[in-house]
Amino acid sequence: MKKEDPNLSLFSSLDEDIICGVDEAGRGPLAGPVFAAAVILDPMRPIDGLRDSKKLTEVKRDALAIEIKQYALSWSIAQCSEEEIDTLNILQATMLAMRRAIEGLHVLPTLALIDGNRCPVMSVRSEAIIKGDDKVQAISAASILAKTARDHALGLLHIEYPHYAFDQHKGYPTALHLERLREHGVSPVHRKSYAPVRALLGNVAIANKR
């Protein structure tokens, strides 16, 4: 008898699909890549505690990420760089990162459930689910992998650029981050198309013309 995932009760007509959940992390920060993850869970190896990564502690996210990688049928993490974000815009870069994550799965899904209200353009059938990271376990798992991968990447950026305190704000536009930006200027990993960074670059350009 096939075991039904209770978190997919709203999608009972999709019982025969190979479903991957997809989510992103890092659309709002002023620096660093945007990450996306895709996960196909194994219904015979359930993972307790999956939910929206933002509602979990860092310790719990890290522990769940290990379980997801160990027990999922397939998982994949992808990213789009700061340069791609500035070239494409953040929405299109996020869609591209999601598509890369799905294409990186070693098990081919027949349906991708995407957190949010938009789906990337791709050959796999997809459905957008608003707040899906707290409704569908596969999306919750993807949310956790994307978030932990991005946090790790920002930890590495902190080692390279310690004066920006990336380990504390993870690139988000906090008061501390904006203060360090004004003090030290724009780094190579800042998103130059984002308003606070763009404004700072404009002020520097004006000052250099004087």
N, C-alpha and C positions, 0 to 999 in steps of 0.2 A: 504494500500500500504506500502510495506517495505521500510524503510528509509535507504538509502545507505550511508555508511561512505565515504566521498570524499577522505580520506587519504588511502583508500584501493582500489583506482581505478585501481591500477596495479594488483590487485588480484580479478578481477570481477568474475572469475570462482569459487571463494570460498564463494559466497554469502550465502550458506546454512550452512557454518561452524560456530561453536562457537569458536571464535578466542580469544586467550589470547596473549598479548604481554609480552615479557620477556627481562629483562636487568639486568646488574650487576653493582656494584660500589665497588671499592677498590682493584683492581688487582695490582696496582702499589705501594701502600704504603708499608713501612717497618714494620708496626705494625697494630694490630687490625684485626678483621675478614674481610672476603670478604662477601658482601651482594648480594642478588638477589631478584628481585620482579617479580611477575606475575600479570597481570591485565586483566580482561574481562570488557570492557567498555559497558555501556548501550547506544545503538544508539538513544534511545528516550530521553536521558538526556546528551546532549553534554557538554563538558567542554572546554571553550575557553582558548587559550594560551598554550596548550600542545606542548612541543618541547623538544629537547635534554636538559637534566637537566644542563649540563655544560654551556649552553648558557643562563641560567636564573640566576637572583640574588638569594641570599639565602632567602630573604623575599618572593619573588615570588614562589620559590620552596616550601617553607613551606605552603604558602596559597593554592597552587595547590594540595599539598599532602592531605590537609584537604578535598578539593572538591572531589578528586579521591576516598578517603575512604568513602565519603558520597554518591556519585552517581554511582560508578562502580557496575556492577552486582556481581563481586567477585574480591577480591584482596588478595594477600598473600606475605609475606616477610620472607625470610629464610637467613641463613648464614652458613659459614664454619669457624671454629675457626683457630687460629694461628697454633695450633698443627696439625689440619687436613691439612692445607696448607703446612706445613713442611713435613708431611708424604706423601701426595699425589702429590704434586707440585701445583702451583697456577692454572694452566689450569684445571686440574682434580677437584680441589676444587671448582673452579668457576662453572664447569658443574654440580657438585653435589649440590651446593647451588641453581642453577637454577632448577634442578629437584625437590628439596625439595619445592621450591616456587610453582611450578606447582602442585605438589601433595597436597599442602596445600589449594588449591582453593576449595571452597564449591560447585562451579558449575564446572562440568566436561567439559573441552574444547575438541573440536575435532581436533583443529589445534593450535600449538604454534608457533608464529613468534618470532624468536630469534635475538636479535641484534648481529651482527658480522658475522663471517664466519664458525662457528661451532655450532652444536646442541648437547645437552646432550642425552645420550642413555636412552630412556624411551618408554613407551607404546603409548603415545600420538604422533600423527603425527606432525612433526615439519619442519620448513623451516628457514634457516639462511638468514638474510638480512643485508648486509653491510651498515653501517650508518642508520640502521632502526630506531634509536631513533629520527631521524629528518625526517623520511618518513612516519611512521605509528603511529597514535595517541596512540594505545594501548601500543606500545613499549616506546613511550615518557612517558606515565604515569608510566610504570614500572621503567623507568630510574629515574624519580622523586622520587618514593617511595624508591627505593634502595639507592639513594644518601642521602635523608633526614634521613633515618633510620641509615645509617652508620655515618653520621655527628653527630647524637644524641649519638650514641654509643661511638664515640671518645670524645665527650664532657664529658661523664661519666668516660672514662679512664683518662681524664685530672684531674678530681677530685681525682682519685685514685693515679695518678702519675703526679702531677702538674709540676715537674721540667723538664718534656719533652716538655711542651707546645703543647700538642696534640690539644688543642682548636684552635691553630693558623694554624698549617700545616696539621692537620688531618692524621698524620702518613706518609705523603709523604716525599721523601728524599730531603727536602729543606736544604739550608745551616744552618738554625737555628736548624733543627732536627738533622743533622749530628753533629753539634757542641755539642748539649745536649747529644747525644749518646756517644761521646768521653769523655765528662765530667762526666757523671753519669753511663756509662756502659749500658749493655743490660738488659732490663726489662723482666718480664715474658710474656708480651704481644707483644714483638717484634718477627718478623718472622726470625727464626734462619737460614733458608735456603737461605735468600736473601743476595747477595754479600756483601753489606756494613756491615751488622750485622755479617755475617759469618767471615768476615775479622777481625772485632773487637774481636770476640770470639777467633779467632786463635792467635791474638796478645797477648791476656790475657793468653792463654794456654802456649804460648812460654815463657812469662815473669814468669809464675809460676814455670816453669821447671828450671829456672836459680838459 
